Amino acid sequence: MVLDVPTNLNLIKERIQKAEKRGGRRPGVVKLLAVTKKVTIEEVKKVSAEGITDFAENRVQELLNKYEQMPNVNWHLIGHLQTNKVKYMVNKVVLVHSLDRWKLAETISRIASFRGITVDVLIQVNVSGEETKFGLPPRELEEFVKEVVQLPGLNIKGLMTMAPFVDNPEEVRPIFRELHNLRQKLNQKWPQISLTSMGMSNDYEVAVEEGSDIVRIGSALFRG
């Protein structure tokens, strides 16, 4: 099956624009992050050729492999990050979407400080409460932020969540709304916390309506 990137991309962009309008958002404010999990480098290059500049992997090794072949685009890490992998990727990503525990924050801080860099991160929040998902419970979020903002070499840019996969995206609207509200509350104390990463191929339109700044699109983009 031939990958029809222009058609897929145009459809996604059109739907994002309509969702921005429905949500009262400023046109063009939402970033489309292309998720390249199980995607070949040739397919990634096709998407890059269409003007997409930001790509994401959920495994460090896959990110490193693709980074070597495409170092001039913006790479994001969206998957669970083991502390022993931090040293390999901190200088290769523009944003880590999955900070979810103190030990990981300490490790990123230590390695980033040693290398004289600052790593931008999003805190992953388990809004849905699913046991199978990583992330902080919402009730622990503010205390966690208070501690993490004191660490050098690490900059909290916002929050990320993953909603349950459901047939009707309307069912997960309350999850996106809660993450947006959490981010707004934190932003009053820490202005640098200004982004929300939420919404994937099956529910990104609802996420945009509810305030998402970054949508993580994989299957809807990389399908024939």
TATACOR-V299819 format. One record per residue. RES is the residue in one letter. OMEGA is omega in degrees with one decimal (* if undefined). D_FIRST is the distance of its C-alpha to the first C-alpha in Angstrom with 2 decimals. Layout:
((RES:OMEGA:D_FIRST) (RES:OMEGA:D_FIRST))
//
This chain:
((M:-177.7:0.00) (V:179.3:3.80) (L:-178.9:6.46) (D:-175.5:9.12) (V:-177.1:12.10) (P:-179.6:14.92) (T:179.7:14.21) (N:-176.4:13.84) (L:179.2:16.81) (N:179.1:18.94) (L:179.4:18.63) (I:179.7:19.64) (K:179.5:22.44) (E:-179.7:23.70) (R:176.2:23.93) (I:-179.8:25.71) (Q:179.2:28.12) (K:179.0:28.97) (A:175.5:29.53) (E:-179.0:31.75) (K:179.6:33.77) (R:-178.0:34.16) (G:-178.7:35.31) (G:-178.5:37.74) (R:173.8:36.02) (R:-178.1:36.39) (P:176.5:33.44) (G:-175.8:31.12) (V:-174.0:32.73) (V:177.4:29.68) (K:174.7:27.64) (L:179.7:23.88) (L:-177.1:23.21) (A:-178.2:19.63) (V:-170.6:19.30) (T:177.1:17.46) (K:179.1:17.94) (K:-179.6:15.52) (V:-179.6:13.70) (T:179.6:13.87) (I:177.5:16.43) (E:178.7:14.18) (E:176.5:12.30) (V:-179.9:15.86) (K:176.8:17.09) (K:179.4:14.70) (V:177.7:16.20) (S:-179.5:19.60) (A:178.4:19.45) (E:174.1:19.31) (G:176.6:22.61) (I:-174.2:21.94) (T:-174.5:24.63) (D:-176.2:24.64) (F:-174.7:22.41) (A:172.0:23.17) (E:177.6:23.01) (N:176.0:24.73) (R:-176.2:25.79) (V:-177.1:28.16) (Q:178.0:26.95) (E:177.5:23.36) (L:-179.1:24.94) (L:179.3:27.17) (N:-178.2:24.48) (K:177.9:22.51) (Y:-180.0:25.84) (E:-177.4:26.91) (Q:179.2:24.00) (M:-176.5:24.16) (P:-173.2:27.78) (N:171.7:28.20) (V:-179.7:26.25) (N:178.8:27.64) (W:178.0:26.69) (H:171.1:27.57) (L:-175.6:28.06) (I:-177.4:27.38) (G:177.3:27.81) (H:-174.0:31.05) (L:175.3:32.97) (Q:-176.2:35.30) (T:-178.4:38.49) (N:178.4:38.22) (K:-174.3:34.99) (V:-174.7:36.51) (K:-176.6:38.06) (Y:-169.3:34.78) (M:-171.8:33.07) (V:-178.5:35.82) (N:-176.8:35.87) (K:-178.3:32.10) (V:176.4:31.19) (V:-177.8:32.35) (L:171.0:32.41) (V:-173.9:32.56) (H:-164.5:31.60) (S:172.3:32.98) (L:-172.3:36.71) (D:-179.1:38.01) (R:-174.1:41.23) (W:-178.3:44.36) (K:178.5:43.86) (L:177.9:40.57) (A:178.6:42.28) (E:-178.2:45.13) (T:177.9:42.91) (I:-179.0:40.95) (S:-177.2:44.30) (R:-176.7:45.97) (I:178.7:43.32) (A:179.7:42.74) (S:178.9:46.51) (F:-177.8:47.01) (R:177.8:44.50) (G:179.7:45.93) (I:173.5:42.83) (T:-178.2:41.97) (V:176.0:38.82) (D:-176.1:37.51) (V:166.3:36.54) (L:175.2:35.72) (I:178.3:37.40) (Q:-177.9:35.18) (V:178.1:36.86) (N:-176.1:36.25) (V:-175.6:37.10) (S:-178.8:35.83) (G:179.9:37.95) (E:-178.6:35.32) (E:-177.6:36.49) (T:-177.8:33.00) (K:174.6:32.56) (F:176.6:34.25) (G:178.5:36.41) (L:169.0:40.00) (P:-179.0:41.59) (P:-176.8:42.52) (R:-178.6:46.20) (E:-169.0:46.09) (L:-173.4:44.27) (E:178.9:47.26) (E:177.9:49.28) (F:179.5:46.37) (V:-179.8:46.00) (K:-179.2:49.76) (E:-173.0:49.55) (V:-177.6:46.39) (V:178.6:47.47) (Q:-178.0:50.40) (L:176.1:48.28) (P:173.9:48.01) (G:-175.7:44.80) (L:-176.0:42.73) (N:179.1:42.00) (I:-178.7:40.84) (K:-177.8:38.72) (G:-174.7:37.83) (L:175.3:36.32) (M:171.2:33.01) (T:173.7:32.15) (M:179.1:29.39) (A:175.1:29.66) (P:175.9:29.00) (F:-178.6:25.67) (V:179.2:26.69) (D:-178.8:25.31) (N:-177.9:27.67) (P:178.9:27.72) (E:-178.3:31.28) (E:-177.3:32.44) (V:178.1:31.86) (R:179.7:33.48) (P:178.8:36.80) (I:178.3:35.24) (F:179.9:33.98) (R:-179.5:37.32) (E:179.3:39.26) (L:178.2:37.50) (H:179.0:38.15) (N:176.8:41.77) (L:179.3:42.15) (R:178.7:40.95) (Q:180.0:43.36) (K:179.7:46.20) (L:-177.8:45.63) (N:179.0:45.27) (Q:179.3:48.86) (K:-176.9:50.12) (W:-174.3:47.57) (P:-179.6:46.24) (Q:178.8:43.65) (I:-168.0:41.75) (S:-174.8:39.92) (L:168.1:36.19) (T:175.2:34.16) (S:-179.6:30.66) (M:-178.2:29.31) (G:178.0:26.37) (M:-170.2:22.75) (S:-174.5:19.58) (N:-173.8:21.28) (D:-171.7:24.72) (Y:-179.2:24.87) (E:176.7:26.40) (V:179.6:29.32) (A:178.3:29.74) (V:178.3:30.07) (E:-176.5:32.60) (E:171.5:34.54) (G:180.0:34.80) (S:176.2:31.87) (D:179.6:31.85) (I:174.6:28.63) (V:-174.7:25.50) (R:-171.1:23.06) (I:177.3:19.48) (G:-172.5:16.58) (S:-179.4:14.02) (A:-178.9:14.58) (L:-173.6:13.80) (F:176.2:11.04) (R:-177.3:8.56) (G:*:5.53))
//
